[in-house]
C-alpha cells in the first residue's frame, strides 16, 4: 500500500481513513494509560492524524509523530496547535529511509504502519527504528494477523502469522511478547482491500480485524 496508494489522497477524504477513530487504537491506549510504560522522548511512527501523539502529549510526554502523508502531518500539527500542545511536533518523511534521529527515542509506537510497508522495505523500516532508538528503548507494534482479510491475496496490507512477525522483528529487536489483538476502524473500508473481505463489528458500531500486539526492546549498549 505504501508504494501504490496516494496517502495524501486517502487522508483527503471526508473524515480521513477508516482507522481514524478519533482516539488511539485501544491496544495503544492501554499502554499509555499504564504508569511507567512510556519513557523519555516518544516516536509515533506512521502517526496519521496523530490521535496517539496528541494523547501522549496531553499526558506530558514529548512526542515526534512521523508520516509519509504531508496532508496528515499538516492536520496533526494544526490539532496540536489548537490544543496548545507544544510538546508534540510532526514530520513528513519516509520511515524506511529515516535519518537524523540516531539514539533519540526511548519509546516507539507503530500503530498499524509495519503491515502497510512493502515486504522488501520492512527490514529497512525496522533498521531505521532501531537506529532511532535509545539504548533499552521499548517498541510497540500493532499489525494485522493472518486471516484478517479472507480471500485477500495481495501483498499489502501484510497479514502476519505470529512466527513471521517474530522472525522479522527479532533480527534487530529483542521480542518480549506477541499476543492476539484487534485493530479498529469506523468502517470496513480499507485502502487496497476489497469490501467483501469484511471485518467483525463491536458494540460501538466500529469494525475490527484480528491482529497481533508486539512488545520488544532494543539491547542496552
C-alpha positions as CSV (number, residue, x, y, z in Angstrom):
1,X,0.0,0.0,0.0
2,X,2.8,2.5,0.7
3,X,4.1,2.2,-2.8
4,X,0.9,2.1,-4.7
5,X,-1.5,4.3,-2.7
6,X,-1.5,8.0,-2.7
7,X,-1.7,8.6,1.1
8,X,-2.4,12.3,0.8
9,X,-5.5,11.3,-1.2
10,X,-6.5,8.8,1.4
11,X,-6.2,11.4,4.1
12,X,-8.1,13.9,1.9
13,X,-11.4,12.0,2.1
14,X,-14.1,13.3,4.4
15,X,-13.2,12.1,7.9
16,X,-10.0,10.6,6.7
17,X,-9.3,6.8,6.6
18,X,-11.2,4.2,8.5
19,X,-8.6,3.8,11.2
20,X,-9.1,7.5,12.1
21,X,-11.3,6.5,15.0
22,X,-10.9,9.8,17.0
23,X,-8.7,8.2,19.7
24,X,-5.7,6.0,19.9
25,X,-6.2,2.3,18.9
26,X,-7.4,0.6,22.1
27,X,-4.3,-1.5,22.5
28,X,-2.1,1.6,22.4
29,X,-4.4,3.4,24.8
30,X,-3.9,0.6,27.3
31,X,-0.2,1.1,27.1
32,X,-0.1,4.9,27.6
33,X,-2.6,4.7,30.5
34,X,-0.3,2.3,32.4
35,X,2.1,4.2,34.7
36,X,5.7,4.0,33.8
37,X,5.3,2.3,30.4
38,X,6.1,5.5,28.4
39,X,9.7,6.7,28.9
40,X,11.7,9.5,27.5
41,X,11.1,11.1,24.1
42,X,8.5,9.2,22.1
43,X,8.3,8.4,18.4
44,X,4.9,7.8,16.8
45,X,5.7,6.0,13.5
46,X,3.0,6.4,10.9
47,X,1.2,8.9,13.1
48,X,-1.6,9.8,10.6
49,X,-3.9,12.4,12.2
50,X,-2.0,11.7,15.4
51,X,-4.6,10.7,17.9
52,X,-1.9,8.7,19.7
53,X,0.6,11.5,19.6
54,X,-1.9,14.0,20.9
55,X,-3.0,11.7,23.7
56,X,0.7,11.2,24.7
57,X,1.4,14.9,24.6
58,X,-1.7,15.7,26.7
59,X,-0.2,13.4,29.3
60,X,3.0,15.4,29.3
61,X,5.2,13.3,27.0
62,X,7.4,14.8,24.4
63,X,6.4,13.3,21.0
64,X,7.6,13.3,17.4
65,X,4.9,12.0,15.0
66,X,6.1,10.9,11.5
67,X,4.1,10.1,8.5
68,X,4.5,9.9,4.7
69,X,1.4,12.0,4.1
70,X,2.0,15.7,4.1
71,X,-1.7,16.3,4.5
72,X,-1.9,14.1,7.6
73,X,1.1,15.9,9.2
74,X,-0.4,19.3,8.5
75,X,-3.6,18.3,10.1
76,X,-1.8,16.8,13.1
77,X,0.3,20.0,13.5
78,X,-2.8,22.2,13.5
79,X,-4.6,19.9,16.0
80,X,-1.6,20.2,18.4
81,X,-1.6,24.0,17.9
82,X,-5.3,24.3,18.7
83,X,-4.8,22.2,21.9
84,X,-1.7,24.1,23.0
85,X,0.4,21.0,22.9
86,X,3.9,22.4,22.2
87,X,5.5,19.1,23.2
88,X,4.3,17.4,20.1
89,X,5.7,18.0,16.6
90,X,5.2,16.3,13.3
91,X,7.4,15.5,10.4
92,X,6.6,14.2,6.9
93,X,9.1,11.5,6.0
94,X,9.6,8.1,4.5
95,X,10.1,5.9,7.5
96,X,12.0,3.3,5.5
97,X,14.9,5.8,5.0
98,X,14.7,7.8,8.2
99,X,17.9,9.6,9.3
100,X,18.9,12.3,11.7
101,X,17.3,10.8,14.9
102,X,20.0,8.3,16.0
103,X,19.6,7.1,19.5
104,X,16.9,9.5,20.3
105,X,13.7,7.7,21.3
106,X,13.1,5.7,24.4
107,X,9.6,4.7,23.5
108,X,8.4,3.9,19.9
109,X,4.9,3.2,18.8
110,X,3.8,1.6,15.4
111,X,0.0,1.7,15.4
112,X,-0.5,0.0,12.0
113,X,2.4,1.0,9.9
114,X,4.5,-2.2,9.6
115,X,1.8,-4.1,7.7
116,X,1.4,-1.2,5.2
117,X,5.1,-1.1,4.1
118,X,6.1,-3.2,1.1
119,X,7.7,-6.5,2.0
120,X,11.1,-5.6,0.6
121,X,11.2,-2.4,2.6
122,X,10.1,-3.8,6.0
123,X,13.7,-4.7,7.1
124,X,14.8,-1.1,6.1
125,X,12.0,0.3,8.2
126,X,12.9,-1.8,11.3
127,X,16.5,-0.8,10.9
128,X,15.5,2.8,10.9
129,X,13.5,2.4,14.0
130,X,16.4,0.6,15.7
131,X,18.8,3.3,14.7
132,X,16.5,6.0,16.1
133,X,16.0,4.0,19.4
134,X,17.9,4.9,22.6
135,X,19.6,2.0,24.4
136,X,17.0,-0.1,26.1
137,X,14.1,1.6,24.1
138,X,10.7,-0.1,24.1
139,X,8.9,-0.8,20.8
140,X,5.1,-1.4,20.5
141,X,3.7,-2.7,17.2
142,X,0.1,-3.3,16.2
143,X,-0.3,-5.3,13.0
144,X,-2.9,-7.4,11.1
145,X,-2.9,-11.1,11.7
146,X,-3.1,-13.8,9.1
147,X,-6.7,-14.3,8.0
148,X,-7.7,-10.7,8.8
149,X,-9.0,-10.4,5.2
150,X,-10.3,-13.7,3.9
151,X,-9.8,-14.0,0.2
152,X,-7.4,-11.1,0.0
153,X,-4.2,-12.3,-1.6
154,X,-2.4,-9.0,-2.4
155,X,0.9,-8.4,-0.7
156,X,-0.4,-5.4,1.2
157,X,-1.6,-5.0,3.8
158,X,0.6,-7.8,5.1
159,X,-1.3,-10.4,7.2
160,X,1.3,-11.8,9.6
161,X,1.5,-15.1,11.4
162,X,3.0,-14.9,14.9
163,X,6.1,-16.7,13.6
164,X,6.5,-14.3,10.7
165,X,6.3,-11.3,13.0
166,X,8.7,-12.8,15.5
167,X,11.3,-13.6,12.8
168,X,11.1,-10.2,11.1
169,X,11.3,-8.1,14.3
170,X,13.8,-10.3,16.2
171,X,16.6,-9.6,13.6
172,X,17.2,-6.3,15.4
173,X,15.0,-6.2,18.4
174,X,14.5,-8.5,21.4
175,X,10.9,-9.6,21.3
176,X,9.3,-9.7,24.7
177,X,5.7,-10.6,23.8
178,X,3.4,-11.2,20.8
179,X,-0.2,-11.7,21.6
180,X,-3.6,-11.6,19.8
181,X,-5.1,-8.1,19.5
182,X,-7.7,-6.1,17.5
183,X,-7.3,-3.2,15.1
184,X,-10.3,-0.9,14.9
185,X,-11.9,1.3,12.2
186,X,-15.0,3.4,11.8
187,X,-16.0,1.5,8.6
188,X,-15.0,-1.8,7.0
189,X,-13.3,0.1,4.0
190,X,-9.6,0.0,3.9
191,X,-7.3,1.1,1.0
192,X,-6.4,-1.8,-1.3
193,X,-8.8,-4.3,0.4
194,X,-11.9,-5.5,-1.3
195,X,-15.1,-4.7,0.7
196,X,-16.1,-8.4,0.5
197,X,-13.2,-9.2,2.9
198,X,-15.2,-7.6,5.7
199,X,-14.4,-7.5,9.5
200,X,-16.3,-8.1,12.6
201,X,-18.1,-5.3,14.5
202,X,-18.1,-4.3,18.1
203,X,-21.0,-2.9,20.1
204,X,-20.0,0.7,19.4
205,X,-20.5,0.5,15.6
206,X,-16.8,0.1,14.9
207,X,-15.3,-2.5,12.6
208,X,-12.4,-4.5,13.8
209,X,-9.9,-7.0,12.4
210,X,-7.7,-9.6,14.1
211,X,-4.1,-8.6,14.7
212,X,-1.1,-9.0,16.9
213,X,0.3,-6.7,19.5
214,X,4.1,-6.9,19.8
215,X,6.3,-5.6,22.7
216,X,10.0,-5.5,22.0
217,X,13.1,-3.7,23.2
218,X,16.5,-2.7,21.9
219,X,19.5,-4.1,23.6
220,X,21.3,-1.9,26.2
221,X,24.7,-0.6,24.9
